[in-house]
Amino acid sequence: MQFEHTNLPQRVRFASGEAATALAEEVTALGASRVMVIASAAERELAGRIAAGLPVTHWHHDVAMHVPLPVAERARAAASAHEADALVCVGGGSTTGLAKAVALTTGLPILAVPTTYAGSEATNVWGLTQNDHKTTGVDDRVLPRAIVYDPSLMITLPVDLSVASGLNALAHCVDSMWGPRADPVDRALAAEAIRALRIGLPQVVTDPTGLTGREHTLYGAYLAAVAFASAGSGLHHKICHVLGGMFDLPHAQTHAVVLPHVLAFNAPAAPEAEQRIAEAFGSDTALGGLTRLRAEVNAPAALRDHGMPEEGIPAAVEAVRGAVPAGNPRPVTTDRLTALLRAAWEGAEPR
């Protein structure tokens, strides 16, 4: 056995009902005195409660999915105009992504308070969209200095969004099994994350206001993101980044739909990873375990239900072909990729 593994430097605080206290302590530890709080309009009230005691110089609510470049530029200008010395982001992946876009050019430190299971807060990956094209990159400047995880903040996240967001986290696990930099540590983290998500997500569906399911799911989402940050984007994420940027599709739902099709495509060519995933699901096969979980939580099934046009499939295939990561377990041809995307568009059985 031989590998190289890098742990990203980041503090993680995980406790239900402690978000405001933990965040205040992290701001003090950072020595920040002019905090810019980034939260979408939907999270305005929540952010106001969590950050009420902070030295806030600006409340920024101009947030958009996939971080369009003009939105990022307005946030960067606001940080400069208000002389912010730290960023606090309260929200899901779009909000965290906007904070990262500001940090990318300003170097400002980020403190993240997630309200979904997106996992972006635990990675040094950034993304920006311009002219229907999403560009991603890796830069340590965008890694939040600390994450404040409070599972009680997830209780108001609707069940359907919780399911899609949790399956997005599960996609991080699957890609971490065969990503371009995947190593044994990543695979171990991903397997534990699958186990936690398999336990937590059905409980979120049956008892949305219960903390046990929310805690398992959030714990799993964090581990999944840590594994993914190390392993790098595999085929699944390359597909979803293309689809999201090209057609402005909802991020979590796109991942939830595409995941079983990529798993069905790659698993036969990666038997060791397939076995690890199956064992984490407590199933005979990886796809069988994922299929069972998807049925339990009523997962999104078709890209056409979320705004992808059928006539966009050929253009998407062409764009994905140019982004396939080296070392994918199975060769990706135009015909195979077309069949995969058409099945995902239709909501057909993965094959």
C-alpha positions as CSV (number, residue, x, y, z in Angstrom):
1,M,0.0,0.0,0.0
2,Q,1.4,3.4,-1.0
3,F,-0.5,6.7,-1.1
4,E,-0.3,10.5,-0.3
5,H,-3.2,12.1,1.6
6,T,-3.6,15.7,2.6
7,N,-5.9,16.9,5.4
8,L,-7.3,20.4,4.9
9,P,-6.7,22.7,7.9
10,Q,-10.1,23.5,9.3
11,R,-11.9,23.5,12.7
12,V,-15.3,21.8,12.9
13,R,-17.9,22.5,15.6
14,F,-20.9,20.1,15.7
15,A,-23.6,20.6,18.3
16,S,-27.4,21.1,18.1
17,G,-28.7,24.4,19.2
18,E,-25.2,26.0,19.6
19,A,-24.8,27.9,16.3
20,A,-24.9,31.5,17.7
21,T,-22.6,30.8,20.6
22,A,-20.1,28.8,18.5
23,L,-20.1,31.4,15.7
24,A,-19.4,34.3,18.1
25,E,-16.5,32.4,19.6
26,E,-15.0,31.7,16.2
27,V,-15.3,35.4,15.2
28,T,-13.5,36.3,18.4
29,A,-10.8,33.8,17.9
30,L,-10.3,35.1,14.4
31,G,-10.0,38.7,15.8
32,A,-12.5,40.0,13.2
33,S,-14.2,43.4,13.8
34,R,-15.9,44.1,10.5
35,V,-17.9,41.0,9.5
36,M,-19.8,40.7,6.2
37,V,-22.7,38.2,6.6
38,I,-23.8,36.5,3.4
39,A,-27.2,34.8,3.4
40,S,-29.9,34.5,0.8
41,A,-33.2,36.4,1.2
42,A,-34.8,33.1,2.4
43,E,-32.2,32.8,5.1
44,R,-32.3,36.5,6.1
45,E,-34.2,36.0,9.4
46,L,-32.2,33.0,10.4
47,A,-28.9,34.7,9.7
48,G,-30.1,37.7,11.7
49,R,-30.6,35.5,14.8
50,I,-27.4,33.6,14.5
51,A,-25.2,36.6,13.8
52,A,-27.0,39.1,16.0
53,G,-24.1,39.5,18.4
54,L,-21.4,39.9,15.8
55,P,-19.7,43.1,14.7
56,V,-21.5,43.1,11.3
57,T,-20.5,45.8,8.9
58,H,-22.7,44.6,6.0
59,W,-25.6,42.1,5.5
60,H,-25.5,40.7,2.0
61,H,-28.5,38.9,0.5
62,D,-27.8,39.0,-3.2
63,V,-27.3,35.2,-3.7
64,A,-27.9,33.1,-6.8
65,M,-27.6,29.4,-7.7
66,H,-24.3,28.4,-9.4
67,V,-22.7,31.7,-8.5
68,P,-23.1,33.8,-11.7
69,L,-20.0,36.0,-12.2
70,P,-22.0,39.3,-11.9
71,V,-23.4,38.2,-8.5
72,A,-19.8,37.4,-7.4
73,E,-18.5,40.8,-8.6
74,R,-21.2,42.6,-6.7
75,A,-20.4,40.7,-3.5
76,R,-16.7,41.4,-3.9
77,A,-17.4,45.1,-4.4
78,A,-19.6,45.1,-1.2
79,A,-16.8,43.5,0.8
80,S,-14.4,46.2,-0.4
81,A,-16.8,49.1,0.1
82,H,-17.6,48.0,3.7
83,E,-14.0,47.2,4.5
84,A,-14.9,43.7,5.7
85,D,-12.2,41.7,7.5
86,A,-14.1,38.4,7.6
87,L,-17.0,36.6,5.9
88,V,-19.8,34.7,7.6
89,C,-22.0,32.6,5.3
90,V,-25.3,31.2,6.5
91,G,-27.1,28.9,4.1
92,G,-26.6,26.2,1.5
93,G,-24.1,25.6,-1.3
94,S,-25.0,28.7,-3.3
95,T,-24.4,30.9,-0.3
96,T,-21.1,29.2,0.6
97,G,-20.1,29.4,-3.0
98,L,-20.6,33.1,-3.1
99,A,-18.5,33.5,0.1
100,K,-15.8,31.5,-1.7
101,A,-15.9,33.7,-4.7
102,V,-15.3,36.7,-2.5
103,A,-12.5,34.9,-0.7
104,L,-10.9,33.9,-3.9
105,T,-10.0,37.4,-4.9
106,T,-9.8,39.1,-1.5
107,G,-8.2,36.5,0.7
108,L,-10.8,37.2,3.4
109,P,-11.4,34.3,5.9
110,I,-14.7,32.5,5.9
111,L,-16.7,31.1,8.8
112,A,-19.5,28.9,7.5
113,V,-22.8,28.0,9.0
114,P,-24.5,25.4,6.7
115,T,-28.2,25.0,6.5
116,T,-28.2,22.1,3.9
117,Y,-26.2,19.0,3.3
118,A,-24.3,20.5,0.4
119,G,-20.8,19.9,1.8
120,S,-19.2,22.9,0.0
121,E,-18.1,24.3,3.4
122,A,-15.6,21.4,3.9
123,T,-13.8,21.8,0.5
124,N,-11.4,24.1,-1.1
125,V,-13.3,24.0,-4.4
126,W,-14.8,27.1,-5.9
127,G,-17.2,27.5,-8.9
128,L,-18.4,30.4,-11.0
129,T,-20.9,30.5,-13.9
130,Q,-20.6,32.7,-17.0
131,N,-22.3,32.5,-20.4
132,D,-23.9,29.1,-19.5
133,H,-20.6,27.6,-18.6
134,K,-19.6,26.7,-15.0
135,T,-15.9,26.9,-14.2
136,T,-14.5,25.2,-11.1
137,G,-11.1,25.3,-9.4
138,V,-9.2,24.5,-6.3
139,D,-7.6,27.2,-4.1
140,D,-6.9,27.0,-0.3
141,R,-8.0,30.6,0.1
142,V,-11.6,29.6,-0.3
143,L,-11.6,26.9,2.4
144,P,-13.6,28.2,5.4
145,R,-11.4,28.5,8.5
146,A,-14.2,27.0,10.6
147,I,-17.5,25.3,10.2
148,V,-20.3,25.6,12.7
149,Y,-22.6,22.6,12.2
150,D,-25.9,22.9,14.1
151,P,-28.3,20.0,13.1
152,S,-31.3,21.9,14.6
153,L,-30.9,24.5,11.8
154,M,-31.9,21.7,9.3
155,I,-35.3,21.0,10.8
156,T,-36.9,23.7,8.7
157,L,-35.4,22.4,5.5
158,P,-38.3,20.8,3.6
159,V,-38.2,17.1,3.2
160,D,-37.9,17.1,-0.6
161,L,-34.9,19.5,-0.4
162,S,-33.4,17.5,2.4
163,V,-33.5,14.3,0.3
164,A,-32.0,16.0,-2.7
165,S,-29.3,17.6,-0.7
166,G,-28.5,14.4,1.2
167,L,-28.2,12.5,-2.1
168,N,-25.9,15.2,-3.3
169,A,-23.7,14.3,-0.3
170,L,-24.0,10.7,-1.3
171,A,-22.7,11.6,-4.7
172,H,-19.6,13.0,-3.0
173,C,-19.1,9.5,-1.4
174,V,-19.4,7.7,-4.7
175,D,-17.0,10.0,-6.6
176,S,-14.6,9.7,-3.7
177,M,-14.2,5.9,-4.4
178,W,-12.7,6.5,-7.8
179,G,-11.9,10.2,-8.1
180,P,-8.6,11.2,-9.8
181,R,-6.8,11.5,-6.4
182,A,-8.7,8.9,-4.4
183,D,-6.8,7.1,-1.7
184,P,-7.6,4.6,1.1
185,V,-8.4,7.3,3.6
186,D,-10.9,8.9,1.2
187,R,-12.6,5.5,0.7
188,A,-12.8,4.9,4.4
189,L,-14.4,8.3,5.0
190,A,-16.8,7.8,2.1
191,A,-17.9,4.4,3.4
192,E,-18.6,5.8,6.8
193,A,-20.5,8.7,5.2
194,I,-22.6,6.3,3.2
195,R,-23.5,4.4,6.3
196,A,-24.5,7.6,8.2
197,L,-26.6,8.9,5.2
198,R,-28.3,5.5,4.8
199,I,-29.3,5.7,8.5
200,G,-30.2,9.4,8.6
201,L,-32.1,10.2,5.4
202,P,-35.0,7.8,5.9
203,Q,-35.4,9.2,9.4
204,V,-35.5,12.7,8.0
205,V,-38.4,11.6,5.8
206,T,-40.3,9.9,8.5
207,D,-39.6,12.4,11.3
208,P,-38.5,15.7,9.8
209,T,-38.4,17.6,13.1
210,G,-36.4,14.9,14.9
211,L,-32.8,15.5,15.6
212,T,-31.4,12.0,15.2
213,G,-32.0,11.8,11.5
214,R,-30.7,15.3,11.0
215,E,-27.6,14.6,13.0
216,H,-26.7,11.4,11.1
217,T,-27.3,13.1,7.8
218,L,-25.2,16.2,8.6
219,Y,-22.4,14.1,10.0
220,G,-22.4,11.9,6.8
221,A,-22.5,15.0,4.6
222,Y,-19.4,16.4,6.3
223,L,-17.4,13.2,6.0
224,A,-18.5,12.9,2.3
225,A,-17.3,16.4,1.6
226,V,-13.9,15.8,3.3
227,A,-13.4,12.7,1.2
228,F,-14.4,14.5,-1.9
229,A,-12.1,17.4,-1.3
230,S,-9.2,15.0,-1.2
231,A,-10.3,12.6,-4.0
232,G,-11.3,15.2,-6.5
233,S,-14.2,15.4,-9.0
234,G,-15.1,12.2,-10.7
235,L,-17.3,11.6,-13.7
236,H,-20.5,12.2,-11.7
237,H,-19.5,15.8,-10.7
238,K,-18.2,16.6,-14.1
239,I,-21.5,15.7,-15.6
240,C,-23.5,17.7,-13.0
241,H,-21.3,20.8,-13.3
242,V,-21.9,20.8,-17.1
243,L,-25.6,20.3,-16.7
244,G,-26.0,22.9,-14.0
245,G,-24.0,25.6,-15.8
246,M,-25.5,24.9,-19.2
247,F,-29.2,24.6,-18.3
248,D,-29.3,26.4,-14.9
249,L,-30.7,23.2,-13.3
250,P,-31.2,23.0,-9.5
251,H,-27.9,21.7,-8.0
252,A,-29.0,19.1,-5.5
253,Q,-31.8,17.6,-7.6
254,T,-29.5,17.3,-10.6
255,H,-27.0,15.3,-8.4
256,A,-29.8,13.2,-7.0
257,V,-31.0,12.2,-10.5
258,V,-27.7,11.6,-12.1
259,L,-26.1,9.5,-9.3
260,P,-27.6,6.1,-9.9
261,H,-26.8,6.3,-13.6
262,V,-23.1,7.0,-13.0
263,L,-23.0,4.3,-10.3
264,A,-24.5,1.8,-12.7
265,F,-22.0,2.9,-15.4
266,N,-18.8,2.7,-13.4
267,A,-19.4,0.1,-10.7
268,P,-18.9,-3.0,-12.9
269,A,-15.5,-1.8,-13.8
270,A,-14.5,-1.0,-10.2
271,P,-15.3,-4.2,-8.2
272,E,-13.4,-3.2,-5.0
273,A,-15.2,0.2,-4.9
274,E,-18.5,-1.5,-5.7
275,Q,-18.1,-3.9,-2.8
276,R,-17.2,-1.1,-0.4
277,I,-20.3,0.9,-1.4
278,A,-22.5,-2.2,-1.2
279,E,-21.2,-3.0,2.3
280,A,-21.8,0.6,3.5
281,F,-25.4,0.3,2.3
282,G,-25.8,-3.1,3.9
283,S,-26.7,-4.5,0.5
284,D,-25.6,-7.2,-1.8
285,T,-24.8,-4.7,-4.6
286,A,-23.9,-1.0,-4.6
287,L,-26.7,-0.1,-7.1
288,G,-29.2,-2.3,-5.1
289,G,-28.4,-0.4,-1.9
290,L,-28.7,3.0,-3.6
291,T,-32.0,2.0,-5.3
292,R,-33.5,0.8,-2.0
293,L,-32.5,4.1,-0.3
294,R,-33.9,6.2,-3.2
295,A,-37.2,4.3,-2.9
296,E,-37.4,4.9,0.8
297,V,-36.9,8.6,0.4
298,N,-38.8,9.2,-2.8
299,A,-35.8,10.6,-4.6
300,P,-36.0,12.8,-7.7
301,A,-35.8,10.6,-10.8
302,A,-35.8,12.6,-14.1
303,L,-33.8,15.6,-15.4
304,R,-36.7,16.6,-17.5
305,D,-38.7,17.3,-14.3
306,H,-36.1,19.9,-13.3
307,G,-35.9,21.9,-16.5
308,M,-33.4,20.1,-18.8
309,P,-34.5,20.2,-22.5
310,E,-34.3,17.0,-24.4
311,E,-32.6,18.8,-27.3
312,G,-29.8,19.8,-25.0
313,I,-28.5,16.2,-24.6
314,P,-26.1,16.3,-27.6
315,A,-24.5,19.6,-26.4
316,A,-24.2,18.3,-22.9
317,V,-22.5,15.1,-24.1
318,E,-20.0,17.1,-26.1
319,A,-19.2,19.3,-23.1
320,V,-18.9,16.3,-20.7
321,R,-16.6,14.4,-23.1
322,G,-14.1,17.2,-22.8
323,A,-14.2,17.1,-18.9
324,V,-14.0,13.4,-18.2
325,P,-11.4,12.9,-15.5
326,A,-8.4,10.8,-16.1
327,G,-8.6,7.3,-14.6
328,N,-12.4,6.9,-14.7
329,P,-13.0,3.2,-14.2
330,R,-14.7,2.7,-17.5
331,P,-14.0,4.4,-20.9
332,V,-16.5,7.1,-21.7
333,T,-17.6,7.2,-25.3
334,T,-20.1,9.4,-27.0
335,D,-22.6,6.6,-27.4
336,R,-22.3,5.5,-23.8
337,L,-22.6,9.0,-22.4
338,T,-25.5,9.8,-24.6
339,A,-27.3,6.7,-23.3
340,L,-26.5,7.6,-19.7
341,L,-27.8,11.2,-20.1
342,R,-30.9,10.1,-22.0
343,A,-31.8,7.6,-19.3
344,A,-31.3,10.3,-16.6
345,W,-33.4,12.8,-18.6
346,E,-36.2,10.2,-19.0
347,G,-36.0,8.9,-15.5
348,A,-35.4,5.4,-16.9
349,E,-33.9,2.6,-14.9
350,P,-30.1,2.9,-14.6
351,R,-28.2,0.7,-17.0
